[in-house]
Amino acid sequence: MEGIFSTKSDIFSFGVLLLEIVSGRKNNSFHDLDGPSSLVGHAWELWREDKALELIDPSLEMEVR
């Protein structure tokens, strides 16, 4: 009734929102049957493969001098 399901669901949703911002992809943009079905699953696979930095949208990369 008040728009709050639980504190845990709010924190999870906030985490998904951060993943969407950092990756530049929407959570529902994964429709590949062979791969993960969500952005969270994709991020988890990259984390397990020690490739988490591949999640970052290339347009956010900074040039270091």
All heavy atoms as TSV, in Angstrom:
chain	resi	resn	atom	element	x	y	z
A	1	MET	N	N	0.815	-1.198	0.000
A	1	MET	CA	C	0.000	0.000	0.000
A	1	MET	C	C	0.860	1.263	0.000
A	1	MET	O	O	0.471	2.252	-0.581
A	1	MET	CB	C	-0.912	0.017	1.229
A	1	MET	CG	C	-1.896	-1.143	1.280
A	1	MET	SD	S	-3.219	-0.957	0.120
A	1	MET	CE	C	-4.301	0.092	1.008
A	2	GLU	N	N	2.003	1.203	0.668
A	2	GLU	CA	C	2.849	2.386	0.764
A	2	GLU	C	C	3.953	2.404	-0.280
A	2	GLU	O	O	4.794	3.286	-0.282
A	2	GLU	CB	C	3.451	2.465	2.170
A	2	GLU	CG	C	2.397	2.614	3.244
A	2	GLU	CD	C	2.985	2.549	4.631
A	2	GLU	OE1	O	4.217	2.570	4.756
A	2	GLU	OE2	O	2.214	2.471	5.587
A	3	GLY	N	N	3.982	1.409	-1.158
A	3	GLY	CA	C	4.994	1.373	-2.196
A	3	GLY	C	C	6.308	0.752	-1.771
A	3	GLY	O	O	7.275	0.776	-2.500
A	4	ILE	N	N	6.350	0.201	-0.567
A	4	ILE	CA	C	7.569	-0.427	-0.071
A	4	ILE	C	C	7.306	-1.908	0.115
A	4	ILE	O	O	6.466	-2.302	0.915
A	4	ILE	CB	C	8.014	0.215	1.261
A	4	ILE	CG1	C	8.298	1.695	1.069
A	4	ILE	CG2	C	9.241	-0.501	1.806
A	4	ILE	CD1	C	8.606	2.428	2.360
A	5	PHE	N	N	8.016	-2.739	-0.647
A	5	PHE	CA	C	7.847	-4.184	-0.525
A	5	PHE	C	C	8.665	-4.685	0.652
A	5	PHE	O	O	8.162	-5.344	1.533
A	5	PHE	CB	C	8.251	-4.869	-1.831
A	5	PHE	CG	C	7.988	-6.333	-1.827
A	5	PHE	CD1	C	6.700	-6.824	-1.930
A	5	PHE	CD2	C	9.025	-7.228	-1.708
A	5	PHE	CE1	C	6.447	-8.177	-1.932
A	5	PHE	CE2	C	8.795	-8.590	-1.696
A	5	PHE	CZ	C	7.502	-9.063	-1.805
A	6	SER	N	N	9.939	-4.377	0.661
A	6	SER	CA	C	10.810	-4.680	1.791
A	6	SER	C	C	12.111	-3.926	1.588
A	6	SER	O	O	12.437	-3.480	0.486
A	6	SER	CB	C	11.088	-6.179	1.905
A	6	SER	OG	O	11.991	-6.596	0.904
A	7	THR	N	N	12.876	-3.813	2.646
A	7	THR	CA	C	14.166	-3.138	2.561
A	7	THR	C	C	15.094	-3.901	1.634
A	7	THR	O	O	15.826	-3.310	0.840
A	7	THR	CB	C	14.798	-3.028	3.961
A	7	THR	OG1	O	13.882	-2.343	4.820
A	7	THR	CG2	C	16.099	-2.265	3.917
A	8	LYS	N	N	15.065	-5.226	1.689
A	8	LYS	CA	C	15.938	-6.036	0.845
A	8	LYS	C	C	15.613	-5.852	-0.636
A	8	LYS	O	O	16.518	-5.767	-1.465
A	8	LYS	CB	C	15.847	-7.510	1.225
A	8	LYS	CG	C	16.466	-7.803	2.563
A	8	LYS	CD	C	16.362	-9.273	2.903
A	8	LYS	CE	C	16.951	-9.535	4.267
A	8	LYS	NZ	N	16.869	-10.942	4.637
A	9	SER	N	N	14.341	-5.793	-0.975
A	9	SER	CA	C	13.981	-5.617	-2.384
A	9	SER	C	C	14.367	-4.226	-2.864
A	9	SER	O	O	14.767	-4.061	-4.020
A	9	SER	CB	C	12.492	-5.874	-2.608
A	9	SER	OG	O	11.708	-4.889	-1.982
A	10	ASP	N	N	14.261	-3.230	-1.991
A	10	ASP	CA	C	14.676	-1.874	-2.369
A	10	ASP	C	C	16.178	-1.824	-2.626
A	10	ASP	O	O	16.633	-1.192	-3.578
A	10	ASP	CB	C	14.311	-0.875	-1.278
A	10	ASP	CG	C	12.827	-0.602	-1.190
A	10	ASP	OD1	O	12.103	-0.951	-2.145
A	10	ASP	OD2	O	12.382	-0.039	-0.180
A	11	ILE	N	N	16.969	-2.487	-1.798
A	11	ILE	CA	C	18.423	-2.506	-1.968
A	11	ILE	C	C	18.796	-3.254	-3.236
A	11	ILE	O	O	19.662	-2.819	-3.995
A	11	ILE	CB	C	19.106	-3.122	-0.723
A	11	ILE	CG1	C	18.914	-2.179	0.464
A	11	ILE	CG2	C	20.580	-3.398	-0.972
A	11	ILE	CD1	C	19.337	-2.746	1.787
A	12	PHE	N	N	18.140	-4.383	-3.515
A	12	PHE	CA	C	18.399	-5.141	-4.740
A	12	PHE	C	C	18.075	-4.283	-5.957
A	12	PHE	O	O	18.866	-4.221	-6.908
A	12	PHE	CB	C	17.573	-6.431	-4.753
A	12	PHE	CG	C	17.783	-7.253	-5.982
A	12	PHE	CD1	C	18.879	-8.093	-6.095
A	12	PHE	CD2	C	16.892	-7.178	-7.043
A	12	PHE	CE1	C	19.085	-8.845	-7.234
A	12	PHE	CE2	C	17.091	-7.932	-8.185
A	12	PHE	CZ	C	18.185	-8.766	-8.280
A	13	SER	N	N	16.926	-3.609	-5.937
A	13	SER	CA	C	16.528	-2.758	-7.064
A	13	SER	C	C	17.523	-1.623	-7.278
A	13	SER	O	O	17.833	-1.269	-8.417
A	13	SER	CB	C	15.138	-2.182	-6.821
A	13	SER	OG	O	14.192	-3.211	-6.757
A	14	PHE	N	N	18.026	-1.067	-6.200
A	14	PHE	CA	C	19.028	-0.004	-6.308
A	14	PHE	C	C	20.307	-0.549	-6.938
A	14	PHE	O	O	20.911	0.107	-7.788
A	14	PHE	CB	C	19.318	0.600	-4.931
A	14	PHE	CG	C	20.322	1.714	-4.972
A	14	PHE	CD1	C	19.990	2.933	-5.530
A	14	PHE	CD2	C	21.594	1.536	-4.452
A	14	PHE	CE1	C	20.917	3.969	-5.578
A	14	PHE	CE2	C	22.516	2.565	-4.496
A	14	PHE	CZ	C	22.180	3.781	-5.050
A	15	GLY	N	N	20.704	-1.757	-6.558
A	15	GLY	CA	C	21.881	-2.384	-7.148
A	15	GLY	C	C	21.713	-2.632	-8.635
A	15	GLY	O	O	22.638	-2.410	-9.426
A	16	VAL	N	N	20.532	-3.074	-9.035
A	16	VAL	CA	C	20.255	-3.291	-10.457
A	16	VAL	C	C	20.311	-1.961	-11.199
A	16	VAL	O	O	20.870	-1.878	-12.297
A	16	VAL	CB	C	18.891	-3.984	-10.661
A	16	VAL	CG1	C	18.520	-4.034	-12.135
A	16	VAL	CG2	C	18.913	-5.386	-10.067
A	17	LEU	N	N	19.773	-0.916	-10.603
A	17	LEU	CA	C	19.826	0.413	-11.212
A	17	LEU	C	C	21.273	0.862	-11.402
A	17	LEU	O	O	21.634	1.384	-12.461
A	17	LEU	CB	C	19.072	1.428	-10.354
A	17	LEU	CG	C	19.105	2.870	-10.826
A	17	LEU	CD1	C	18.387	3.013	-12.159
A	17	LEU	CD2	C	18.493	3.782	-9.784
A	18	LEU	N	N	22.132	0.632	-10.412
A	18	LEU	CA	C	23.546	0.986	-10.543
A	18	LEU	C	C	24.215	0.188	-11.662
A	18	LEU	O	O	25.014	0.737	-12.435
A	18	LEU	CB	C	24.284	0.746	-9.226
A	18	LEU	CG	C	23.997	1.726	-8.102
A	18	LEU	CD1	C	24.758	1.336	-6.848
A	18	LEU	CD2	C	24.340	3.142	-8.516
A	19	LEU	N	N	23.897	-1.107	-11.766
A	19	LEU	CA	C	24.444	-1.916	-12.848
A	19	LEU	C	C	24.004	-1.374	-14.207
A	19	LEU	O	O	24.791	-1.352	-15.157
A	19	LEU	CB	C	24.008	-3.375	-12.716
A	19	LEU	CG	C	24.720	-4.215	-11.679
A	19	LEU	CD1	C	24.074	-5.594	-11.581
A	19	LEU	CD2	C	26.194	-4.342	-11.993
A	20	GLU	N	N	22.748	-0.943	-14.313
A	20	GLU	CA	C	22.253	-0.380	-15.572
A	20	GLU	C	C	23.003	0.898	-15.934
A	20	GLU	O	O	23.356	1.113	-17.097
A	20	GLU	CB	C	20.757	-0.087	-15.476
A	20	GLU	CG	C	19.896	-1.322	-15.472
A	20	GLU	CD	C	18.418	-1.022	-15.373
A	20	GLU	OE1	O	18.040	0.026	-14.814
A	20	GLU	OE2	O	17.633	-1.844	-15.870
A	21	ILE	N	N	23.270	1.728	-14.951
A	21	ILE	CA	C	23.986	2.983	-15.205
A	21	ILE	C	C	25.419	2.710	-15.636
A	21	ILE	O	O	25.906	3.262	-16.622
A	21	ILE	CB	C	23.948	3.892	-13.959
A	21	ILE	CG1	C	22.518	4.383	-13.714
A	21	ILE	CG2	C	24.920	5.068	-14.097
A	21	ILE	CD1	C	22.308	5.066	-12.385
A	22	VAL	N	N	26.110	1.848	-14.910
A	22	VAL	CA	C	27.519	1.564	-15.179
A	22	VAL	C	C	27.707	0.828	-16.506
A	22	VAL	O	O	28.641	1.103	-17.257
A	22	VAL	CB	C	28.139	0.761	-14.017
A	22	VAL	CG1	C	29.511	0.227	-14.365
A	22	VAL	CG2	C	28.210	1.615	-12.765
A	23	SER	N	N	26.793	-0.088	-16.809
A	23	SER	CA	C	26.951	-0.896	-18.020
A	23	SER	C	C	26.353	-0.235	-19.259
A	23	SER	O	O	26.705	-0.593	-20.383
A	23	SER	CB	C	26.304	-2.264	-17.830
A	23	SER	OG	O	24.895	-2.151	-17.776
A	24	GLY	N	N	25.422	0.677	-19.057
A	24	GLY	CA	C	24.744	1.297	-20.199
A	24	GLY	C	C	23.724	0.380	-20.845
A	24	GLY	O	O	23.317	0.594	-21.981
A	25	ARG	N	N	23.324	-0.679	-20.153
A	25	ARG	CA	C	22.351	-1.646	-20.681
A	25	ARG	C	C	21.179	-1.761	-19.721
A	25	ARG	O	O	21.321	-1.566	-18.527
A	25	ARG	CB	C	23.006	-3.021	-20.834
A	25	ARG	CG	C	24.147	-3.010	-21.819
A	25	ARG	CD	C	24.739	-4.356	-21.997
A	25	ARG	NE	N	23.808	-5.199	-22.747
A	25	ARG	CZ	C	24.103	-6.419	-23.141
A	25	ARG	NH1	N	25.260	-6.957	-22.838
A	25	ARG	NH2	N	23.226	-7.135	-23.828
A	26	LYS	N	N	20.022	-2.103	-20.264
A	26	LYS	CA	C	18.841	-2.320	-19.433
A	26	LYS	C	C	18.836	-3.757	-18.915
A	26	LYS	O	O	19.352	-4.660	-19.567
A	26	LYS	CB	C	17.574	-2.070	-20.237
A	26	LYS	CG	C	17.376	-0.630	-20.600
A	26	LYS	CD	C	16.062	-0.451	-21.306
A	26	LYS	CE	C	15.845	1.004	-21.659
A	26	LYS	NZ	N	14.539	1.228	-22.263
A	27	ASN	N	N	18.237	-3.950	-17.763
A	27	ASN	CA	C	18.164	-5.274	-17.161
A	27	ASN	C	C	17.399	-6.252	-18.043
A	27	ASN	O	O	17.708	-7.430	-18.091
A	27	ASN	CB	C	17.511	-5.191	-15.777
A	27	ASN	CG	C	17.577	-6.503	-15.035
A	27	ASN	OD1	O	18.552	-7.231	-15.126
A	27	ASN	ND2	N	16.528	-6.805	-14.303
A	28	ASN	N	N	16.418	-5.765	-18.768
A	28	ASN	CA	C	15.602	-6.652	-19.601
A	28	ASN	C	C	16.113	-6.751	-21.040
A	28	ASN	O	O	15.401	-7.204	-21.922
A	28	ASN	CB	C	14.143	-6.202	-19.600
A	28	ASN	CG	C	13.973	-4.812	-20.164
A	28	ASN	OD1	O	14.924	-4.169	-20.559
A	28	ASN	ND2	N	12.734	-4.344	-20.181
A	29	SER	N	N	17.362	-6.352	-21.289
A	29	SER	CA	C	17.899	-6.394	-22.649
A	29	SER	C	C	18.564	-7.724	-22.981
A	29	SER	O	O	19.177	-7.862	-24.027
A	29	SER	CB	C	18.908	-5.254	-22.855
A	29	SER	OG	O	20.051	-5.463	-22.062
A	30	PHE	N	N	18.431	-8.709	-22.117
A	30	PHE	CA	C	19.072	-10.007	-22.325
A	30	PHE	C	C	18.010	-11.026	-22.721
A	30	PHE	O	O	17.180	-11.432	-21.931
A	30	PHE	CB	C	19.774	-10.471	-21.050
A	30	PHE	CG	C	20.965	-9.628	-20.702
A	30	PHE	CD1	C	20.814	-8.439	-20.020
A	30	PHE	CD2	C	22.225	-10.021	-21.079
A	30	PHE	CE1	C	21.904	-7.662	-19.711
A	30	PHE	CE2	C	23.328	-9.248	-20.777
A	30	PHE	CZ	C	23.170	-8.061	-20.092
A	31	HIS	N	N	18.061	-11.439	-23.987
A	31	HIS	CA	C	17.101	-12.412	-24.492
A	31	HIS	C	C	17.791	-13.623	-25.102
A	31	HIS	O	O	17.160	-14.437	-25.740
A	31	HIS	CB	C	16.178	-11.775	-25.537
A	31	HIS	CG	C	15.398	-10.629	-24.998
A	31	HIS	ND1	N	14.375	-10.781	-24.097
A	31	HIS	CD2	C	15.515	-9.293	-25.198
A	31	HIS	CE1	C	13.881	-9.600	-23.787
A	31	HIS	NE2	N	14.548	-8.669	-24.440
A	32	ASP	N	N	19.098	-13.725	-24.915
A	32	ASP	CA	C	19.872	-14.827	-25.479
A	32	ASP	C	C	19.618	-16.093	-24.671
A	32	ASP	O	O	19.761	-16.111	-23.458
A	32	ASP	CB	C	21.354	-14.471	-25.456
A	32	ASP	CG	C	22.213	-15.499	-26.159
A	32	ASP	OD1	O	21.662	-16.321	-26.918
A	32	ASP	OD2	O	23.442	-15.462	-25.965
A	33	LEU	N	N	19.231	-17.159	-25.335
A	33	LEU	CA	C	18.924	-18.406	-24.638
A	33	LEU	C	C	20.169	-19.114	-24.121
A	33	LEU	O	O	20.092	-19.896	-23.184
A	33	LEU	CB	C	18.141	-19.346	-25.558
A	33	LEU	CG	C	16.779	-18.844	-26.002
A	33	LEU	CD1	C	16.160	-19.834	-26.987
A	33	LEU	CD2	C	15.865	-18.642	-24.818
A	34	ASP	N	N	21.330	-18.854	-24.726
A	34	ASP	CA	C	22.553	-19.518	-24.313
A	34	ASP	C	C	23.262	-18.816	-23.166
A	34	ASP	O	O	24.060	-19.426	-22.467
A	34	ASP	CB	C	23.517	-19.636	-25.491
A	34	ASP	CG	C	22.966	-20.521	-26.595
A	34	ASP	OD1	O	22.159	-21.410	-26.270
A	34	ASP	OD2	O	23.337	-20.318	-27.759
A	35	GLY	N	N	22.989	-17.555	-22.968
A	35	GLY	CA	C	23.683	-16.786	-21.947
A	35	GLY	C	C	22.774	-16.439	-20.783
A	35	GLY	O	O	21.693	-17.002	-20.628
A	36	PRO	N	N	23.219	-15.497	-19.965
A	36	PRO	CA	C	22.406	-15.091	-18.816
A	36	PRO	C	C	21.112	-14.413	-19.266
A	36	PRO	O	O	21.046	-13.829	-20.339
A	36	PRO	CB	C	23.309	-14.116	-18.068
A	36	PRO	CG	C	24.273	-13.619	-19.091
A	36	PRO	CD	C	24.450	-14.732	-20.075
A	37	SER	N	N	20.093	-14.504	-18.432
A	37	SER	CA	C	18.790	-13.946	-18.795
A	37	SER	C	C	18.560	-12.558	-18.210
A	37	SER	O	O	17.496	-11.995	-18.396
A	37	SER	CB	C	17.683	-14.882	-18.326
A	37	SER	OG	O	17.726	-15.017	-16.923
A	38	SER	N	N	19.554	-12.015	-17.497
A	38	SER	CA	C	19.396	-10.690	-16.914
A	38	SER	C	C	20.757	-10.018	-16.781
A	38	SER	O	O	21.812	-10.658	-16.888
A	38	SER	CB	C	18.750	-10.783	-15.529
A	38	SER	OG	O	19.638	-11.388	-14.610
A	39	LEU	N	N	20.732	-8.745	-16.536
A	39	LEU	CA	C	21.960	-7.981	-16.325
A	39	LEU	C	C	22.686	-8.475	-15.079
A	39	LEU	O	O	23.916	-8.558	-15.060
A	39	LEU	CB	C	21.632	-6.488	-16.209
A	39	LEU	CG	C	22.797	-5.538	-15.981
A	39	LEU	CD1	C	23.824	-5.652	-17.104
A	39	LEU	CD2	C	22.292	-4.108	-15.871
A	40	VAL	N	N	21.938	-8.835	-14.065
A	40	VAL	CA	C	22.544	-9.350	-12.830
A	40	VAL	C	C	23.276	-10.665	-13.117
A	40	VAL	O	O	24.407	-10.865	-12.668
A	40	VAL	CB	C	21.475	-9.547	-11.735
A	40	VAL	CG1	C	22.077	-10.189	-10.496
A	40	VAL	CG2	C	20.819	-8.217	-11.387
A	41	GLY	N	N	22.657	-11.544	-13.896
A	41	GLY	CA	C	23.303	-12.798	-14.263
A	41	GLY	C	C	24.555	-12.574	-15.087
A	41	GLY	O	O	25.574	-13.245	-14.896
A	42	HIS	N	N	24.484	-11.621	-16.009
A	42	HIS	CA	C	25.647	-11.284	-16.836
A	42	HIS	C	C	26.780	-10.741	-15.964
A	42	HIS	O	O	27.943	-11.141	-16.110
A	42	HIS	CB	C	25.242	-10.262	-17.893
A	42	HIS	CG	C	26.349	-9.803	-18.773
A	42	HIS	ND1	N	27.047	-10.652	-19.599
A	42	HIS	CD2	C	26.892	-8.566	-18.950
A	42	HIS	CE1	C	27.971	-9.970	-20.251
A	42	HIS	NE2	N	27.888	-8.701	-19.874
A	43	ALA	N	N	26.451	-9.840	-15.044
A	43	ALA	CA	C	27.459	-9.277	-14.142
A	43	ALA	C	C	28.072	-10.366	-13.266
A	43	ALA	O	O	29.282	-10.381	-13.035
A	43	ALA	CB	C	26.835	-8.186	-13.270
A	44	TRP	N	N	27.249	-11.300	-12.806
A	44	TRP	CA	C	27.751	-12.381	-11.964
A	44	TRP	C	C	28.714	-13.283	-12.735
A	44	TRP	O	O	29.756	-13.675	-12.213
A	44	TRP	CB	C	26.592	-13.189	-11.397
A	44	TRP	CG	C	27.046	-14.301	-10.500
A	44	TRP	CD1	C	26.946	-15.630	-10.729
A	44	TRP	CD2	C	27.688	-14.160	-9.230
A	44	TRP	NE1	N	27.477	-16.335	-9.692
A	44	TRP	CE2	C	27.948	-15.459	-8.746
A	44	TRP	CE3	C	28.069	-13.064	-8.458
A	44	TRP	CZ2	C	28.574	-15.691	-7.532
A	44	TRP	CZ3	C	28.695	-13.301	-7.242
A	44	TRP	CH2	C	28.940	-14.596	-6.791
A	45	GLU	N	N	28.363	-13.599	-13.991
A	45	GLU	CA	C	29.266	-14.419	-14.809
A	45	GLU	C	C	30.599	-13.720	-15.029
A	45	GLU	O	O	31.657	-14.346	-14.928
A	45	GLU	CB	C	28.623	-14.750	-16.148
A	45	GLU	CG	C	27.585	-15.827	-16.071
A	45	GLU	CD	C	27.066	-16.241	-17.438
A	45	GLU	OE1	O	27.599	-15.762	-18.464
A	45	GLU	OE2	O	26.122	-17.039	-17.465
A	46	LEU	N	N	30.565	-12.430	-15.327
A	46	LEU	CA	C	31.815	-11.690	-15.513
A	46	LEU	C	C	32.622	-11.662	-14.217
A	46	LEU	O	O	33.852	-11.774	-14.240
A	46	LEU	CB	C	31.527	-10.267	-15.999
A	46	LEU	CG	C	31.017	-10.138	-17.429
A	46	LEU	CD1	C	30.646	-8.695	-17.738
A	46	LEU	CD2	C	32.064	-10.633	-18.418
A	47	TRP	N	N	31.967	-11.500	-13.084
A	47	TRP	CA	C	32.642	-11.479	-11.788
A	47	TRP	C	C	33.333	-12.820	-11.532
A	47	TRP	O	O	34.488	-12.855	-11.100
A	47	TRP	CB	C	31.628	-11.174	-10.688
A	47	TRP	CG	C	32.224	-11.200	-9.327
A	47	TRP	CD1	C	32.223	-12.234	-8.436
A	47	TRP	CD2	C	32.925	-10.131	-8.684
A	47	TRP	NE1	N	32.864	-11.882	-7.301
A	47	TRP	CE2	C	33.318	-10.593	-7.411
A	47	TRP	CE3	C	33.249	-8.837	-9.069
A	47	TRP	CZ2	C	34.022	-9.797	-6.528
A	47	TRP	CZ3	C	33.954	-8.050	-8.174
A	47	TRP	CH2	C	34.335	-8.536	-6.920
A	48	ARG	N	N	32.623	-13.917	-11.795
A	48	ARG	CA	C	33.190	-15.250	-11.554
A	48	ARG	C	C	34.367	-15.534	-12.480
A	48	ARG	O	O	35.279	-16.285	-12.117
A	48	ARG	CB	C	32.121	-16.310	-11.729
A	48	ARG	CG	C	31.105	-16.268	-10.586
A	48	ARG	CD	C	30.072	-17.329	-10.682
A	48	ARG	NE	N	30.686	-18.640	-10.860
A	48	ARG	CZ	C	30.060	-19.681	-11.372
A	48	ARG	NH1	N	28.811	-19.567	-11.769
A	48	ARG	NH2	N	30.659	-20.834	-11.502
A	49	GLU	N	N	34.363	-14.958	-13.677
A	49	GLU	CA	C	35.449	-15.151	-14.631
A	49	GLU	C	C	36.564	-14.121	-14.452
A	49	GLU	O	O	37.491	-14.061	-15.247
A	49	GLU	CB	C	34.905	-15.072	-16.059
A	49	GLU	CG	C	33.924	-16.175	-16.388
A	49	GLU	CD	C	33.220	-15.953	-17.711
A	49	GLU	OE1	O	33.512	-14.942	-18.394
A	49	GLU	OE2	O	32.357	-16.778	-18.053
A	50	ASP	N	N	36.468	-13.300	-13.396
A	50	ASP	CA	C	37.432	-12.241	-13.094
A	50	ASP	C	C	37.548	-11.240	-14.242
A	50	ASP	O	O	38.630	-10.792	-14.599
A	50	ASP	CB	C	38.804	-12.833	-12.755
A	50	ASP	CG	C	39.667	-11.881	-11.943
A	50	ASP	OD1	O	39.105	-11.001	-11.267
A	50	ASP	OD2	O	40.899	-12.011	-12.003
A	51	LYS	N	N	36.398	-10.919	-14.850
A	51	LYS	CA	C	36.333	-9.975	-15.965
A	51	LYS	C	C	35.316	-8.868	-15.679
A	51	LYS	O	O	34.682	-8.352	-16.588
A	51	LYS	CB	C	35.922	-10.690	-17.252
A	51	LYS	CG	C	36.862	-11.780	-17.696
A	51	LYS	CD	C	36.318	-12.453	-18.939
A	51	LYS	CE	C	37.192	-13.583	-19.401
A	51	LYS	NZ	N	36.637	-14.245	-20.593
A	52	ALA	N	N	35.143	-8.506	-14.422
A	52	ALA	CA	C	34.095	-7.568	-14.030
A	52	ALA	C	C	34.228	-6.207	-14.712
A	52	ALA	O	O	33.217	-5.547	-14.981
A	52	ALA	CB	C	34.093	-7.386	-12.516
A	53	LEU	N	N	35.440	-5.791	-15.026
A	53	LEU	CA	C	35.617	-4.483	-15.667
A	53	LEU	C	C	35.049	-4.442	-17.085
A	53	LEU	O	O	34.817	-3.368	-17.626
A	53	LEU	CB	C	37.089	-4.091	-15.671
A	53	LEU	CG	C	37.679	-3.799	-14.285
A	53	LEU	CD1	C	39.160	-3.466	-14.413
A	53	LEU	CD2	C	36.932	-2.682	-13.592
A	54	GLU	N	N	34.805	-5.607	-17.689
A	54	GLU	CA	C	34.198	-5.649	-19.023
A	54	GLU	C	C	32.740	-5.191	-18.996
A	54	GLU	O	O	32.164	-4.919	-20.038
A	54	GLU	CB	C	34.287	-7.060	-19.602
A	54	GLU	CG	C	35.691	-7.477	-19.960
A	54	GLU	CD	C	35.752	-8.865	-20.556
A	54	GLU	OE1	O	34.700	-9.398	-20.971
A	54	GLU	OE2	O	36.862	-9.407	-20.601
A	55	LEU	N	N	32.160	-5.125	-17.816
A	55	LEU	CA	C	30.772	-4.689	-17.670
A	55	LEU	C	C	30.615	-3.187	-17.910
A	55	LEU	O	O	29.571	-2.729	-18.349
A	55	LEU	CB	C	30.254	-5.050	-16.271
A	55	LEU	CG	C	28.808	-4.736	-15.970
A	55	LEU	CD1	C	27.896	-5.615	-16.817
A	55	LEU	CD2	C	28.515	-4.950	-14.505
A	56	ILE	N	N	31.669	-2.441	-17.674
A	56	ILE	CA	C	31.602	-0.984	-17.751
A	56	ILE	C	C	31.413	-0.524	-19.193
A	56	ILE	O	O	32.095	-0.987	-20.110
A	56	ILE	CB	C	32.871	-0.345	-17.154
A	56	ILE	CG1	C	32.977	-0.726	-15.667
A	56	ILE	CG2	C	32.861	1.164	-17.319
A	56	ILE	CD1	C	34.266	-0.291	-15.024
A	57	ASP	N	N	30.474	0.392	-19.377
A	57	ASP	CA	C	30.197	0.984	-20.689
A	57	ASP	C	C	31.458	1.697	-21.189
A	57	ASP	O	O	32.030	2.508	-20.472
A	57	ASP	CB	C	29.051	1.975	-20.556
A	57	ASP	CG	C	28.584	2.557	-21.870
A	57	ASP	OD1	O	29.226	2.305	-22.904
A	57	ASP	OD2	O	27.556	3.253	-21.859
A	58	PRO	N	N	31.906	1.380	-22.406
A	58	PRO	CA	C	33.134	2.012	-22.935
A	58	PRO	C	C	33.071	3.540	-22.969
A	58	PRO	O	O	34.098	4.193	-22.888
A	58	PRO	CB	C	33.247	1.449	-24.350
A	58	PRO	CG	C	32.451	0.203	-24.351
A	58	PRO	CD	C	31.359	0.401	-23.323
A	59	SER	N	N	31.888	4.107	-23.057
A	59	SER	CA	C	31.786	5.572	-23.100
A	59	SER	C	C	32.112	6.205	-21.749
A	59	SER	O	O	32.316	7.405	-21.665
A	59	SER	CB	C	30.393	6.005	-23.546
A	59	SER	OG	O	29.434	5.662	-22.567
A	60	LEU	N	N	32.203	5.405	-20.693
A	60	LEU	CA	C	32.542	5.921	-19.367
A	60	LEU	C	C	34.029	5.861	-19.078
A	60	LEU	O	O	34.484	6.385	-18.060
A	60	LEU	CB	C	31.795	5.137	-18.280
A	60	LEU	CG	C	30.290	5.234	-18.284
A	60	LEU	CD1	C	29.707	4.344	-17.203
A	60	LEU	CD2	C	29.850	6.672	-18.082
A	61	GLU	N	N	34.790	5.220	-19.953
A	61	GLU	CA	C	36.221	5.085	-19.712
A	61	GLU	C	C	36.908	6.430	-19.828
A	61	GLU	O	O	36.576	7.261	-20.682
A	61	GLU	CB	C	36.846	4.110	-20.713
A	61	GLU	CG	C	36.403	2.689	-20.482
A	61	GLU	CD	C	37.050	1.721	-21.456
A	61	GLU	OE1	O	37.976	2.125	-22.198
A	61	GLU	OE2	O	36.619	0.568	-21.473
A	62	MET	N	N	37.877	6.637	-18.945
A	62	MET	CA	C	38.634	7.882	-18.934
A	62	MET	C	C	40.037	7.633	-19.475
A	62	MET	O	O	40.597	6.557	-19.297
A	62	MET	CB	C	38.750	8.435	-17.509
A	62	MET	CG	C	37.438	8.882	-16.924
A	62	MET	SD	S	37.554	9.444	-15.216
A	62	MET	CE	C	39.070	10.302	-15.128
A	63	GLU	N	N	40.577	8.625	-20.116
A	63	GLU	CA	C	41.954	8.533	-20.617
A	63	GLU	C	C	42.875	8.978	-19.501
A	63	GLU	O	O	42.746	10.078	-18.964
A	63	GLU	CB	C	42.122	9.415	-21.839
A	63	GLU	CG	C	43.456	9.262	-22.493
A	63	GLU	CD	C	43.538	10.069	-23.762
A	63	GLU	OE1	O	42.558	10.089	-24.520
A	63	GLU	OE2	O	44.604	10.681	-23.979
A	64	VAL	N	N	43.824	8.115	-19.156
A	64	VAL	CA	C	44.783	8.432	-18.089
A	64	VAL	C	C	46.066	8.923	-18.737
A	64	VAL	O	O	46.605	8.297	-19.637
A	64	VAL	CB	C	45.057	7.172	-17.211
A	64	VAL	CG1	C	46.042	7.500	-16.131
A	64	VAL	CG2	C	43.764	6.636	-16.653
A	65	ARG	N	N	46.538	10.029	-18.243
A	65	ARG	CA	C	47.788	10.602	-18.812
A	65	ARG	C	C	48.904	10.450	-17.833
A	65	ARG	O	O	48.865	10.480	-16.720
A	65	ARG	CB	C	47.608	12.065	-19.136
A	65	ARG	CG	C	46.625	12.245	-20.254
A	65	ARG	CD	C	46.452	13.689	-20.563
A	65	ARG	NE	N	45.451	13.791	-21.613
A	65	ARG	CZ	C	45.346	14.829	-22.381
A	65	ARG	NH1	N	46.154	15.839	-22.266
A	65	ARG	NH2	N	44.427	14.863	-23.305
